[in-house]
Structures are given as structure tokens and as C-alpha cells.
């Protein structure tokens, strides 16, 4: 599909994944509207003046309806959400309020409008204790309130798509990493701790995971938009590298590049119930859209570390994330 003259709405468009998608679309001179409740992260947008910023709380039904009626988007990339993969029952209400009710508010507000595609962002955590490689047809096995809220949102989207014939799909990104990522996740945590010369105690790191560079993730979203007619009734798509990489490889890459002696491999035991193999099958999205990841682990990690070296003033403001 030709994307010219299409209006893109990206919820959470100043977040890690959303901002990379927004920047790529703006590089193509396409109309981009970012919907977010927080303006603090607008620094992730290369030129905020090239897009429109719509402040909106997706848990507020009237706010969402007002924004949708104003924007009338053609393609919606829904990335706004509450992320907390801890197995803490106390975050259940927050997770479902944002991830399920927020998604519901968006979809219901769009019911009176014609649009080309709604891409809901799920999570690889929805697969839980399934046996890798994970394929989209597997029954979900959520292991936390967060993953349960994502499964619920996925099922809601599938119901609306099927019953009301709406072009709604869900994507499940695996472990995205790259520049501008500020979260208590493995890659940014290792880099931050190494630069701050903080000791890190790790397990033996024999687990495998599916790491995918952020640029490849953004290209996957755009490939789905370009193939709207092919994907509109296809349900769920994995976005990953399709390869399992031992965590120790990532750790040693970062350790060597930053010459860190503070990363202690084998300094603590594996968590109870730790998944030792966790990676995706990406055959479905490759077959239907032709998309495939291009970035190698080595190039992705090097580019990510370079961003940290060049942007100390930015990441220093967010030290509280890792404290």
C-alpha cells in the first residue's frame, strides 16, 4: 500500500519503540501524530516540529474519543502501555487499566471511523512457559499481571477484528535494544552500570534470549503498514531476530567494549523457574510482508554503546531508573 497521504497515529510515540517508528515515518515525509500523556521524552524525536503532539491519557475514555475524532487516523500504531514484568500481584489494577482498558478506549473510539490498520503492541511475555521457538498459534501462558493484561488486550483486539471485521492485528516484540532505551532491562542496565563503575552480579548467563535491534523493530511495523490488505486479518505477528543468543554473549560484548571489571558472571543463582530458552519464530511476518531483521548483535551493541558515550547529559538525568 502507498503510505503517501496517510495519517499515522502513534500512541506512546515518544517512547523507545514509538519514537524510532515516528522518526522513520517522518524521514519518509509522512504525516505523524504522537499521542502521549507525557512530554518529557520528546527529546527522542529528531524534530518534534515535524509532527503533531496530542496530549492524552488513554485510560480516559472521553479524552481518547475527543482525540480520535479530531485526528481521524488512517494507520494506528498502539505502543502506549504500562510495562512491569515483575510477578507482583499488586500491579494488576494498573496493568489492566492501561493495557486493556486503554486499548479498549482506543478501539471503541475508532468504531465510527474508517481506518486502514490498527497495530496493537503485545509482548513476548505472553508466551510464558511455552517451549521455544514461540509461534503465533501457541496458547498463551502469562506469568505475571503484566503479561496477563497483554493477553487480555490481544484477545479483545482479535474479538473486535473477527466480529466487526476491523483491520486490527497484534505484534509481539521480543527483546528490543538500542540507543535511547532507558529502562531496567539487560542491555541498558549493563551499559549504565559499567559507565558508572557499579558492580553487577549476574547468573552464569547460559540462558538464551531473542535480542532485536530497535531499527529492525521499527521497520517491521512499517512493513505491516505497507501490506495492510495482506495482514489485516492475520491476528498475531512475532517481531524478533528468530535466533536464540546466549546472554553471556551480550554480557561479554558489553564487558569487552567498556573494559568493565565490575560485571561478575556467576555471582548469583538463577531465579526459580527461570526460562533457559526464549526465542521467536518469525516465519509468519517474513512470509507475508517480506520483512527480515538486518542488524547483527555486534553492530547493534556497538551503535548502542556509542549513543551512551555521546549522550551522557541525557541518561544521567534518568539515573533513578537503575538506583
C-alpha positions in Angstrom: 0.0 0.0 0.0 1.2 3.5 -0.8 1.6 5.3 2.5 1.5 8.8 1.0 -1.4 10.9 2.2 -1.9 8.6 5.2 -2.2 9.9 8.7 -0.2 7.9 11.2 -1.2 8.0 14.9 1.4 6.5 17.3 0.3 6.1 20.8 3.4 6.3 23.1 5.2 7.8 20.1 7.9 9.4 22.2 8.7 6.1 23.9 11.6 3.8 22.9 10.0 1.9 20.1 7.4 4.5 19.2 10.0 7.2 18.7 12.0 5.1 16.2 8.9 4.4 14.2 8.0 8.1 14.3 11.4 9.2 13.1 11.4 6.8 10.3 8.0 7.8 9.1 9.0 11.5 9.2 12.1 10.7 7.2 9.7 9.5 4.5 7.8 12.8 4.8 4.7 11.1 6.1 2.2 12.7 8.5 2.8 11.6 12.0 0.8 12.4 15.2 2.2 11.3 18.5 -0.3 10.6 21.3 1.1 10.5 24.8 0.4 11.6 28.3 4.0 12.6 28.9 6.0 15.2 27.1 9.2 14.6 29.0 10.5 12.1 26.4 10.0 14.3 23.3 13.9 14.5 23.1 13.7 11.1 21.4 12.0 12.7 18.4 14.6 14.0 15.9 12.5 17.1 15.0 9.4 17.5 17.2 8.3 20.3 14.9 7.8 17.9 12.0 5.0 16.1 13.8 1.9 16.9 15.9 1.8 16.1 19.6 -1.5 15.2 21.1 -1.5 15.0 24.9 -4.0 12.3 26.0 -4.4 9.8 28.8 -5.6 6.6 27.1 -7.3 5.4 30.3 -9.6 8.4 30.0 -12.4 7.4 27.6 -13.6 11.0 26.8 -10.1 12.2 26.2 -9.4 9.4 23.8 -12.7 9.9 21.9 -12.0 13.6 21.6 -8.5 13.0 20.2 -9.6 10.3 17.7 -12.5 12.4 16.4 -10.0 15.2 15.9 -7.2 13.2 14.3 -9.2 10.6 12.2 -6.1 8.5 11.7 -5.6 6.0 8.8 -3.0 3.8 10.5 -2.6 3.4 14.2 0.5 2.0 15.9 -0.5 1.5 19.5 2.5 1.4 21.8 1.4 3.3 24.9 1.3 0.9 27.8 2.3 0.0 31.3 5.4 -2.2 31.4 6.2 -4.1 34.6 7.1 -7.8 34.1 7.6 -8.4 37.9 5.5 -11.2 39.3 3.8 -8.7 41.7 0.1 -9.1 42.1 -0.2 -5.5 43.4 0.4 -4.1 39.9 -2.6 -5.9 38.5 -5.0 -3.0 38.5 -2.5 -0.6 37.0 -1.6 -3.0 34.2 -5.2 -3.8 33.2 -6.2 -0.2 33.4 -3.6 1.0 31.0 -3.0 -2.1 28.8 -6.6 -3.4 28.5 -8.9 -0.5 29.2 -6.6 1.9 27.3 -6.6 -0.3 24.3 -10.4 -0.8 24.6 -10.9 3.0 24.7 -8.9 3.5 21.5 -10.7 0.8 19.6 -14.2 1.9 20.7 -13.4 5.5 19.7 -12.4 4.2 16.3 -15.6 2.3 15.7 -17.3 5.2 13.9 -14.3 5.8 11.7 -12.8 4.1 8.7 -9.1 3.3 9.0 -6.6 1.1 7.2 -4.9 -0.7 10.1 -4.6 -0.8 13.9 -1.5 -2.4 15.2 -1.7 -3.4 18.9 1.6 -4.0 20.7 1.6 -7.1 22.8 4.5 -8.7 24.5 6.7 -11.8 24.1 5.9 -12.4 27.8 2.5 -13.6 26.6 4.1 -16.9 25.7 5.3 -17.5 29.2 6.4 -21.1 29.9 5.7 -22.4 26.3 8.6 -24.2 24.6 10.7 -22.1 22.3 10.7 -21.3 19.4 7.4 -19.5 20.1 4.9 -19.4 17.2 1.9 -17.3 17.0 -0.6 -20.2 17.1 0.6 -21.2 20.6 -1.8 -20.8 23.5 -0.6 -18.0 25.7 0.6 -18.8 29.3 1.0 -15.5 31.1 3.3 -15.5 34.1 2.7 -12.0 35.6 -0.1 -9.4 35.9 1.6 -7.5 33.1 1.7 -10.5 30.6 -1.9 -11.3 31.6 -3.0 -7.8 30.8 -1.3 -8.0 27.4 -3.0 -11.4 26.7 -6.4 -9.8 27.6 -5.7 -6.9 25.2 -4.7 -9.3 22.4 -7.9 -11.3 22.8 -10.0 -8.1 22.9 -8.4 -7.0 19.6 -8.9 -10.4 18.0 -12.6 -10.4 19.0 -13.3 -6.9 17.6 -11.4 -7.8 14.4 -13.3 -11.0 13.9 -16.8 -9.9 15.0 -16.8 -6.5 13.5 -14.4 -7.1 10.5 -12.0 -4.4 11.7 -8.3 -4.3 10.4 -6.7 -5.0 13.8 -3.6 -7.1 14.4 -1.2 -7.6 17.3 2.6 -7.7 17.3 4.8 -9.3 19.9 8.2 -7.7 20.0 10.8 -9.9 21.7 13.8 -8.1 23.4 14.3 -4.8 21.6 17.5 -2.9 22.4 19.3 0.2 21.1 20.0 3.9 21.5 17.7 6.0 23.7 16.5 2.9 25.7 16.2 3.9 29.4 14.8 1.0 31.3 15.8 -1.6 33.8 16.5 -4.1 31.1 19.6 -6.1 30.5 21.4 -4.1 27.8 20.9 -0.5 29.2 21.4 -1.8 32.7 24.8 -3.4 31.8 25.9 -0.3 30.0 24.8 2.2 32.7 26.3 0.1 35.5 29.6 -0.2 33.6 29.9 3.5 32.9 29.0 4.3 36.5 31.5 1.6 37.7 28.9 -0.2 39.7 29.3 -3.9 40.5 26.8 -6.2 38.8 26.2 -9.7 40.0 24.9 -12.0 37.2 23.9 -15.6 36.9 26.1 -17.9 34.8 24.2 -16.3 31.8 23.7 -19.6 29.9 20.1 -18.6 29.2 19.2 -17.8 25.6 17.1 -14.9 24.5 15.9 -13.2 21.3 17.5 -9.8 21.1 16.5 -7.5 18.2 17.9 -4.1 17.3 15.4 -1.2 17.5 15.8 -0.2 13.9 14.7 -3.6 12.8 11.7 -3.4 15.1 10.6 -0.1 13.6 11.0 -1.5 10.0 8.8 -4.4 11.0 5.9 -2.1 12.0 6.2 -0.1 8.8 6.3 -3.3 6.7 2.9 -4.2 8.2 1.5 -0.8 7.2 2.8 -1.3 3.7 1.0 -4.7 3.5 -2.3 -3.7 5.0 -4.5 -5.9 2.8 -2.4 -8.9 3.4 -2.1 -8.6 7.2 -5.4 -7.1 8.3 -7.0 -10.4 9.3 -3.8 -12.3 10.3 -4.1 -11.9 14.1 -0.7 -12.0 15.7 2.9 -11.4 14.4 6.1 -12.0 16.2 8.9 -9.4 15.8 12.2 -10.8 16.8 15.5 -12.0 15.3 14.3 -15.6 15.1 17.6 -16.6 16.7 18.5 -17.6 20.3 21.5 -15.8 21.6 23.1 -16.8 24.9 23.0 -13.9 27.4 26.7 -14.4 28.1 27.5 -13.3 24.5 25.7 -10.0 25.1 27.4 -9.6 28.5 30.9 -10.2 27.1 30.4 -7.9 24.2 29.5 -5.0 26.6 32.1 -6.0 29.1 34.9 -6.0 26.5 33.8 -2.8 24.7 33.6 -0.9 28.0 36.6 -2.7 29.6 34.5 -3.3 32.7 35.8 -5.5 35.6 32.6 -4.9 37.6 30.5 -7.4 35.8 30.6 -10.6 37.8 29.3 -13.6 35.8 28.1 -16.4 38.1 27.8 -14.1 41.0 24.3 -15.2 41.8 22.0 -18.2 41.2 19.3 -18.5 38.5 15.8 -17.4 39.6 13.4 -20.1 40.5 11.5 -21.1 37.3 14.0 -19.3 35.0 13.3 -19.9 31.3 16.5 -21.2 29.8 15.4 -20.9 26.2 13.2 -18.0 25.0 13.1 -17.0 21.3 10.7 -16.5 18.5 9.8 -17.9 15.1 9.4 -15.0 12.6 8.4 -17.1 9.7 4.9 -15.6 9.5 5.9 -11.9 9.2 8.7 -12.8 6.8 6.4 -14.8 4.5 3.6 -12.3 4.4 5.5 -8.9 4.4 9.0 -9.9 3.2 10.5 -8.1 6.3 13.6 -9.6 7.9 16.0 -8.2 10.5 19.2 -6.7 9.2 21.3 -5.8 12.2 23.8 -8.1 13.8 24.3 -8.3 17.5 27.8 -6.9 17.2 26.8 -3.8 15.2 23.7 -3.2 17.3 25.6 -3.3 20.6 28.4 -1.1 19.3 25.9 1.5 18.0 24.0 1.4 21.3 27.2 1.9 23.4 28.2 4.8 21.1 24.9 6.6 21.9 25.6 6.3 25.6 29.1 7.8 25.2 27.7 10.7 23.2 24.6 11.4 25.3 25.8 11.5 28.9 23.8 14.6 29.7 20.6 12.8 28.8 21.0 9.4 30.5 22.4 11.0 33.7 19.0 12.6 34.2 17.5 9.1 34.5 19.9 7.5 36.9 16.9 6.9 39.3 15.7 4.1 36.9 18.6 1.9 38.0 19.0 3.1 41.6 
